[in-house]
Amino acid sequence: MVGMETIPPKPRMRVLVACEFSNTVRDAFLRRGHDAYSCDLERADYPNRNFERHIRGDVRPLLRERWDLVIAHPPCTHLAASGAVAHSVGSYQYNPNKHKLMLNGAALFIECLYANSDRICVENPIMLGKAKDLIGVGPTQTIQPWWFGHQYSKATCLWLTRLPPLVPTNIVNPICPWVSSGTDKIRIGKVDPKERSRTFQGIADAMAAQWG
């Protein structure tokens, strides 16, 4: 139209979603036209029309390839503070086998943190003090599902490189924790680690909209 400036479309990005089997974050970027792939040791959730966009296997070789954006969800089992409660506080410090598992988890986390991309997000729950020391750098931001339209509390830390903090999109009142501590009066029964690890759709959509 005469007199109106044409706004060029955003360039298509090559996106890697590391350690994701649920298709949630990857598909959010695909819906916005990006060249997105997920990778995990687990088989991707099925059925999914984008099944060819999931690479099953070790993500570390892919982290060395060049990407426009990397969003990583490395396993938190031996890094999270919640795990320390489950296995008794201090057990990671004095049990050589558990300490080795923590070292391996921290090593993968660091590889994600320094992936071959200018723009990186690494996600994990609140960490054990010892795990924090191994990582060597604290999170940029801590978000909650209830910032993005889900009525649950679950503190999620983001380590961001050349990405702005996520802006809440739909603040609601939380009704209970997403993961029960066993003492909560209200529980939703999320005991399956795979179910607990899924990214909330509202958070995935915010990532794609704000970082894509």
N, C-alpha and C positions, 0 to 999 in steps of 0.2 A: 504494500500500500504506500502511496506517495506520502512523504513526510514522516514515515515511521521507520525507526532504526531496526534492522534485522539483527536479532540476537543469535549468534551461532550456537549450535548444540554443543554440549560438553563432550570432550573426546572420550572414546570408549577405552576403558581401563582393563588391564590384565590383572586379575585378582586371584590370590590364593587364600583359601580358608583352611588353615592347617588344623588337624586334629578335630575334624567335624564329621559325624556320620549322619546327622539329622537332616541335612540339606537346608536348614533354616536360613543361615546367613548367606550361603552361596546363592540360593534361589532368590533372596531379596535383591542381590546385586544383578542377577540374570534378568529379573523383571525390569530393571532399569537399563538394560541393554549392554551390560558389561560382559567381558570375556572371563567368566568366573569358574573356578574349579575348587573342589573340596578334596581333602586327602585324610585318610585315617586307616589305622590297622583294622578297624571294624568295617564290615560291609555296610554300605549306606542303607538308610531306611527304604523299604520297597513297599508298594510301587511308587515310582517317581519318574516323571517323563524326562527328567534331566539325568538319568542314571549314568550316561556316558561322561558326565561332568564330574564323576567321583573317581578318584584314584585310590585304590586300596593298596596300602603298603606303608613303608617307612617314609615319613615326610621329610627327613633331613636332606636327601639329595635335591628335593624340590626347593627347599629353603635357599639353596645356593644358586638356583636359577634367578634370572632377573624378573621382577614383578613391579607393577605400578603401586600395588597395595597388598599387604599381607595382614590378615587377621588370624590370630592363632589362639587356640584353646588347649594348651598343653595339659596333660593329666595332672590333677591336683592332689591325688590320693596321699602322696607322701610329702606334700608341701604345705597343705592347708592346716590352719590352726584347729579346725573342726576334726581333722584326722588325729591330731594329738590327743584330743579328749577321748576319742574312740579307742585309742591304743594305750592310754594312760600317759599323762603329761611327763615328759622327760625320757620316754622310752626310745626316741630316736637318737638321743644323745648317748645312751649307754648300751644300746643293742646294735652290734656291728652290722647285722643283716639289714635292719631297718635304716641304719645310717647310710648304708650303701645305696639303698633304694632312694633315699632322699637325695644323695649326690647325683644319681642318674636322672632323677626328675629335674633337679636344678640345671643339669647340663643341657637337657632338651629345652628347658625354658629359656636359657641363655642363647641357644641357637636360634630360637624363634625371635628373641629380642633383637638379635643382630642379623636377621635375614637380609637377603640381597634385594632390598627395597628402600626407597627414601621415606615411605609412609608405612608405619607399622603400628598395629595394636595387638598387645598380648593380654589375654584375660585370665584371671584366676581369682579364687576366693581370698579372704584375708589369710595371710601366711603365718606359719610358725616363725618365731624369732630366729631360729637357726637357719631356716630356709631363706629368710630375708638377708641374713649375713652372706649366704652363698650367692644369692642373686646380685647383691651389691648395690642395688638401686631400688627405691621405693616406687609405688604406683603414682601415676599422674592424677588419677581420679578414681573415686569410689561411687558407683551408681547403685540404684535400687530398681527392681521391677515396677514398683508403684509409680515411678517417674514416667513410665511408658505404657500405662493403661492396665497393668496387671496388679491385682489386689493382694500382693504378697511382699514380704520383706526377705531379701537375700542380698547381703552386701557383696558386690562384685567389683573387684579392682581392675583397672585398666592401666597398662603401661603404654603410653602413647609416644610415638616418634613422628614429628612433623604432621600431627593431626590435632585438630582442636578438640577440647573436651566435648562429650556429647551433651546436647541441650535437651532437657525434659520435653516430651511432646504431649503427654496426657497424664497429669498428676491426679492420682486417686488415693483414697484412704486405704492403707493396708489392713487386711483382716486377720492375718496370721503369718508366721514364717513359712517359707516354701519348704524348708527342710526342718522337721521337728527335732527338737533337742531331747525329747523324751519327757520333758517337764512342762511343755506348753499345754495350756488348757484347750487350745484349738489346734487340731492337727489335720493335715490333708493327706497323710499317708504316703509321702514320697520317700520310699525306702530303697527303691531300685537306683543304683548309682547312674545307670544310663539315663533314666528319666530325669534325675536331678541335674545331670550335666547339660541338658538341652538348653539352648539359648532361647529366651522368651522372644516371641514374634515381634513384639513392640520394640524391643532393643535392636533386633536384626533390621527392622524397617528403618529405625532411626540411623543406624550405621550406614545403610545404603543411601538414604536421603541426604544425610549431612556430610558424608565422606565420599560419595560417588559423584 
